[in-house]
Amino acid sequence: MNFNEFELHEDVLSAVDSMNYQQATPIQEQAIPLILKGKDLLACAQTGTGKTAAYLIPILDKVAHQSNVHTGALILVPTRELAVQIDQQIQGLGYFVGATSIAVYGGNKGPEWDQQKKALTQGADIIIATPGRLIAHLQLGYVSFKDIKHLVLDEADRMLDMGFLGDILKIMSYLPSERQTLMFSATMPSKIGELAKRILQKPEEIRLAVSRPADRIDQQFYLAKDEQKLPLLIHLLSQVQSTSMVLFTSRKSNVEPIVRSLRKLGMGAQGISSDSEQSDREVMLRDFKNKKFPILVATDVLSRGIDIDNLSHVVNYDVPRDPEDYVHRIGRTARAESKGTAITFINEQDQKYVLKIERLFEKEVEKRSITQDLGLGEAPLFEPRKFRPPVKKLKRSGKPGEKPSGGHKRLNPKREQNKPSQA
């Protein structure tokens, strides 16, 4: 479907054309007409399918031609990186429309806070914000959201995973009850459905099936204990001539050791995590995109917020908990008919997540065990049932039939009576 077939303002069509958008993606084709009609929406589609434009284009069509004293639309996102990306996309589309926007997120210094405060006080057509930083501004009393007509929760599943439910509900208490609310999510766990029932009014629902990874991606799964992962990775990379690679790890404490080990081998590597200064992260991502260094090590929390494609390699140092996240990550390779490699390490505790990936693919994946051949010791066997966490049982004490001890000594009443009182 061509964008000209939507009932969009000519300024918006000019903006769409300037961004070189040709045919609408499936999520855009289904979502844009519903949003233009003012419907609440719950949409599930994996990242990378054009979700952002699916809600930005119709919202810009509305917001840019409404007389808002303060702010017309609020977009809540889980990470700073995603906030910046959406803000940049609005700037590209908003040039022809004349829409204003501001990204509100933490991790920055005084001048940025003042800039955010000014924008929130004076108003902008669209505010993109992380929940925690927006709450900080709201509690100081100078933010007015009385003109909000559109609320978007982007990457809603990730925000719930990161513990933002309380912040989201608190922010919504500052918004008018008469508004359009849109929820976009890459996965649809039960908690997303529960939140949708609380905040959406007679919503339309869109669910797009997760697409399978391209056949051009060489998916490699290696069984390895935690202490074997790094030397195994170094062995695998020693066979690669040139690379543009992102490595994802679930623990911040892994980032620096991995970066140091790769640098010792003469490989240019940089690492980012939620502890990194925002300005440093932006520079690092820009340098990586410009191929100033070949390997970027990042934590899971940034996985959906990094707008990087056309990679030769993606490494899952830890298995993603959601199979959809796995598909999204490895989909950054093998673009434009090129080939790509996805390497995933499986320790004992992550084996249950591999089963989820296999259920999604409806087939068993090959799991390689080569650590012993490399002199690194035996790899763990693939026994997902064996490595489930044990169920904790209450300790019982005393003879059979007696109640378990509560952990406190029973006092002798006679001794208590004879004990002298303290002043």
C-alpha positions in Angstrom: 0.0 0.0 0.0 1.4 3.4 -1.0 1.3 6.3 1.6 -0.6 8.4 -0.9 -3.6 6.1 -0.3 -3.8 7.2 3.4 -5.8 10.3 4.2 -2.8 12.3 5.2 -2.2 16.1 5.0 0.0 17.1 2.0 2.7 18.4 4.3 2.9 14.9 5.9 3.1 13.3 2.5 5.9 15.6 1.6 7.7 14.6 4.8 7.2 10.9 4.1 8.5 11.3 0.6 11.6 13.2 1.9 12.4 10.2 4.2 12.3 8.0 1.1 9.4 5.9 2.5 7.9 4.0 -0.4 5.4 1.2 0.4 3.9 1.0 3.9 5.0 -2.0 6.0 2.3 -4.4 7.3 2.2 -2.7 10.7 1.9 0.8 9.1 -0.8 -0.4 6.7 -2.9 -1.7 9.6 -2.2 0.9 12.3 -2.2 4.3 10.4 -5.9 4.2 9.4 -7.0 3.2 13.0 -4.9 5.9 14.6 -6.2 8.5 12.1 -9.8 7.5 13.2 -8.8 8.2 16.9 -9.0 4.6 18.0 -7.1 3.2 21.0 -4.7 0.6 19.8 -2.7 -2.4 21.1 -0.2 -3.5 18.5 2.3 -6.3 18.7 5.1 -6.4 16.1 8.8 -7.1 16.4 11.2 -4.2 16.4 12.5 -3.3 12.9 9.1 -3.6 11.2 8.4 0.2 11.0 6.4 0.5 14.3 7.8 4.0 15.0 6.6 5.5 11.7 3.3 3.6 12.1 2.4 5.9 15.0 4.5 9.0 14.2 3.0 9.6 10.8 -0.7 9.8 11.9 0.2 11.6 15.1 2.2 14.3 13.2 -0.8 14.6 10.8 -3.0 15.4 13.8 -0.7 17.3 16.2 0.8 19.6 13.6 -2.6 21.0 12.8 -4.0 21.3 16.2 -3.8 24.4 18.3 -2.0 23.1 21.4 -0.9 25.6 24.1 1.4 23.1 25.6 2.0 19.5 24.4 -0.2 17.5 22.1 1.4 14.1 22.3 3.5 12.2 24.8 5.6 9.1 23.9 7.0 7.0 26.7 10.0 4.8 25.9 12.3 2.5 28.0 15.8 3.8 27.1 17.6 7.0 26.3 18.8 5.7 23.0 15.3 5.0 21.8 14.2 8.5 22.9 17.0 10.1 20.9 16.2 8.0 17.8 12.5 8.8 17.9 13.3 12.5 18.4 15.6 12.4 15.3 12.9 10.7 13.3 10.4 13.4 14.3 12.9 16.1 13.3 13.2 14.5 9.9 9.5 14.2 9.4 8.6 17.4 11.2 10.6 19.6 9.0 7.8 19.9 6.4 5.1 19.7 9.0 6.5 22.3 11.4 6.2 20.1 14.4 8.3 20.6 17.5 9.7 17.9 19.8 12.0 17.3 22.8 13.5 14.2 24.2 13.5 14.0 28.0 15.8 11.4 29.5 18.2 10.9 32.4 22.0 10.6 32.5 22.8 14.0 31.3 24.2 17.2 32.9 22.8 20.5 34.1 22.3 22.3 30.8 20.3 19.4 29.4 18.0 19.4 32.4 17.4 23.1 32.0 16.7 22.7 28.3 14.2 19.9 29.2 12.6 22.1 31.8 12.2 25.0 29.4 10.6 22.7 26.7 8.3 21.1 29.2 7.3 24.5 30.6 6.7 26.2 27.2 5.4 23.1 25.6 6.3 21.2 22.4 4.1 19.3 20.0 5.6 16.0 21.0 7.5 15.0 24.1 9.5 11.7 24.0 10.5 10.6 27.5 11.8 7.9 29.7 9.5 7.4 32.7 12.0 8.0 35.5 13.2 11.4 34.2 9.7 12.6 33.3 8.5 11.8 36.8 11.4 13.9 38.2 10.1 16.9 36.2 6.5 16.3 37.0 7.1 16.2 40.7 8.6 19.8 40.6 5.2 21.1 39.5 6.0 23.1 36.3 4.8 20.6 33.7 1.3 21.0 32.1 -0.1 18.0 30.2 -3.7 19.3 30.1 -3.6 19.5 26.3 -2.3 16.0 25.7 -4.5 14.2 23.2 -2.2 11.3 22.3 -0.2 8.9 24.6 2.1 6.3 23.1 3.8 3.5 25.1 6.6 2.3 22.8 8.4 -1.0 23.7 5.7 -1.4 26.4 6.9 -5.0 27.2 10.5 -3.8 27.8 9.2 -0.9 30.1 7.4 -3.5 32.2 10.4 -5.7 32.3 12.5 -2.8 33.6 10.0 -2.1 36.4 8.4 1.1 35.0 4.7 0.1 35.7 4.4 2.3 38.7 6.0 5.3 37.0 3.7 4.8 33.9 0.6 4.8 36.0 1.7 7.8 38.0 2.4 9.7 34.7 -1.0 8.8 33.4 -2.5 10.5 36.5 -1.3 13.8 35.1 -3.0 13.3 31.8 -6.5 14.1 30.7 -8.8 11.1 30.7 -10.1 12.0 27.2 -7.2 11.1 25.0 -6.0 8.5 22.5 -3.8 5.8 23.9 -1.5 3.6 21.8 0.5 0.6 23.1 3.2 -0.9 20.9 5.1 -4.0 22.0 7.5 -6.5 20.4 6.1 -9.4 22.6 2.7 -10.0 24.1 3.1 -11.5 27.6 0.1 -11.6 29.9 1.1 -8.5 31.8 0.8 -6.5 28.6 -2.8 -7.6 28.2 -3.5 -6.7 31.9 -2.0 -3.2 31.4 -4.0 -2.8 28.2 -7.3 -3.5 30.0 -6.4 -0.8 32.6 -5.5 2.0 30.2 -7.1 1.4 26.8 -10.7 2.2 25.9 -12.3 -0.3 23.5 -9.0 -0.8 21.7 -8.4 -2.2 18.3 -5.7 -4.9 18.3 -3.0 -5.8 15.8 -0.8 -8.9 16.1 1.8 -9.6 13.5 3.6 -12.9 13.6 7.3 -12.8 14.3 9.2 -13.3 11.1 11.8 -16.0 10.9 15.5 -15.0 10.5 16.8 -14.9 7.0 18.3 -18.1 5.7 21.5 -16.1 4.9 22.2 -15.8 8.6 24.6 -18.6 9.9 23.2 -19.3 13.3 25.8 -20.9 15.6 25.0 -22.1 19.1 27.9 -23.1 21.4 27.6 -24.9 24.8 29.9 -23.2 27.2 30.3 -22.5 30.9 30.7 -18.8 31.9 34.4 -19.1 32.3 34.7 -20.7 28.9 32.8 -18.1 26.9 35.6 -15.5 26.6 38.4 -17.8 25.4 35.9 -19.5 23.1 34.9 -16.1 21.6 38.5 -15.2 21.1 39.1 -18.5 19.2 36.1 -17.9 17.0 37.0 -14.3 16.2 40.6 -15.3 15.4 39.3 -16.9 12.3 37.5 -13.8 11.1 39.3 -11.4 8.7 37.2 -8.3 9.0 34.1 -7.7 11.1 31.4 -5.3 12.2 30.1 -6.9 15.3 27.8 -6.1 18.3 28.1 -8.3 21.3 25.2 -8.4 23.8 25.7 -9.4 27.4 23.1 -9.5 30.2 25.6 -8.3 32.9 27.2 -4.9 33.1 30.2 -6.5 34.9 31.0 -8.4 31.7 31.4 -5.4 29.5 34.9 -4.2 30.5 36.5 -7.6 30.8 35.3 -8.5 27.3 36.5 -5.2 25.9 40.0 -5.6 27.5 40.4 -9.1 26.3 39.5 -8.2 22.7 41.9 -5.2 22.8 44.8 -7.5 24.0 44.3 -9.4 20.7 44.6 -6.1 18.8 40.9 -5.9 18.0 39.3 -2.5 18.3 36.5 -2.8 20.8 34.4 -0.3 22.8 31.8 -1.0 25.5 28.6 0.8 26.6 26.2 0.1 29.4 23.6 2.0 31.4 26.5 3.3 33.5 28.0 5.2 30.6 27.5 8.9 30.3 24.8 9.7 27.6 27.2 12.0 25.7 29.9 9.2 25.6 27.3 6.6 24.4 26.2 8.9 21.6 29.7 9.5 20.4 30.6 5.8 20.7 27.5 4.7 18.6 28.3 7.3 16.0 31.9 6.2 15.7 30.8 2.6 15.5 28.4 3.4 12.7 31.2 5.3 10.9 33.4 2.1 11.3 36.0 3.8 13.4 36.2 0.5 15.5 34.8 -2.9 14.6 33.4 -4.4 17.8 30.8 -2.9 20.1 30.0 -4.6 23.4 26.6 -3.6 25.0 24.3 -4.7 27.7 20.9 -6.2 27.1 19.1 -3.2 28.4 20.4 -1.3 25.3 19.6 -4.1 22.8 16.4 -2.6 21.4 17.7 1.0 21.7 20.7 0.6 19.4 19.8 1.6 15.8 22.5 -0.3 14.0 22.1 -2.6 11.0 24.3 -4.2 8.3 26.5 -6.1 10.8 28.7 -9.0 9.8 28.3 -10.6 13.3 26.0 -10.6 16.3 27.1 -12.3 19.5 24.7 -13.3 22.2 27.1 -13.7 25.1 24.0 -14.7 27.1 20.9 -16.2 25.5 18.1 -13.6 25.3 15.1 -14.5 27.5 12.6 -13.6 24.8 12.9 -15.5 21.5 11.6 -12.4 19.8 14.6 -10.5 21.1 16.8 -13.2 19.6 15.2 -12.8 16.2 15.5 -9.0 16.3 19.1 -9.0 17.3 20.4 -11.5 14.7 18.2 -9.7 12.1 20.7 -6.9 12.2 22.9 -9.1 10.0 22.4 -10.3 6.4 20.8 -7.1 5.2 20.6 -6.3 1.5 21.2 -9.9 0.3 24.5 -10.0 2.3 25.4 -12.9 4.6 25.8 -12.7 8.4 26.8 -14.8 11.4 25.0 -15.0 14.7 26.9 -16.7 17.6 25.1 -17.6 20.8 26.7 -19.1 24.0 24.6 -21.4 26.1 25.5 -22.0 29.8 23.7 -24.2 32.2 21.1 -21.6 33.4 20.3 -20.3 29.9 19.3 -23.6 28.4 15.6 -23.1 29.1 15.6 -20.0 26.9 17.0 -22.0 24.0 13.9 -24.2 24.2 11.8 -21.1 23.7 13.8 -20.2 20.5 13.2 -23.8 19.3 9.5 -23.6 19.9 9.4 -20.3 17.9 11.3 -21.9 15.1 9.4 -25.2 15.4 12.6 -27.1 15.1 15.7 -28.0 17.1 18.8 -25.9 16.7 22.3 -27.5 16.4 24.3 -27.0 19.6 28.0 -27.3 19.2 30.4 -28.5 21.9 34.0 -27.7 21.1 35.6 -26.4 24.3 37.3 -29.7 25.2 38.9 -29.8 21.8 40.3 -26.3 22.5 41.7 -27.3 25.8 39.1 -25.3 27.8 37.6 -28.3 29.6 34.3 -30.1 29.0 31.3 -28.1 27.9 28.0 -28.5 29.8 25.6 -31.1 28.4 22.3 -29.8 27.1 20.0 -30.9 29.8 17.5 -28.0 30.3 15.4 -29.9 32.9 18.4 -30.7 35.0 19.4 -27.0 35.3 16.1 -25.7 36.5 16.5 -23.8 39.8 15.7 -26.1 42.8 12.5 -25.5 44.7 13.3 -24.3 48.2 11.7 -26.3 51.0 11.0 -25.2 54.6 13.4 -26.7 57.1 11.8 -28.8 59.7 13.2 -29.3 63.2 12.4 -31.6 66.1 10.5 -34.9 66.1 8.0 -35.9 63.4 4.6 -34.3 64.0 6.0 -31.2 65.8 5.6 -27.8 64.3 8.7 -26.4 62.6 10.7 -23.9 64.6 10.0 -20.3 63.9 13.7 -19.4 64.4 13.2 -17.8 67.8 14.1 -19.3 71.2 11.2 -19.9 73.6 11.8 -17.9 76.8 11.5 -19.5 80.2 8.7 -17.7 82.0 10.2 -18.3 85.4 13.5 -16.8 84.4 11.6 -13.8 82.9 9.7 -13.4 86.2 12.9 -13.4 88.3 14.8 -11.2 85.9 15.6 -7.8 87.4 14.0 -4.8 85.7 16.2 -2.3 83.9 15.7 1.5 84.5 
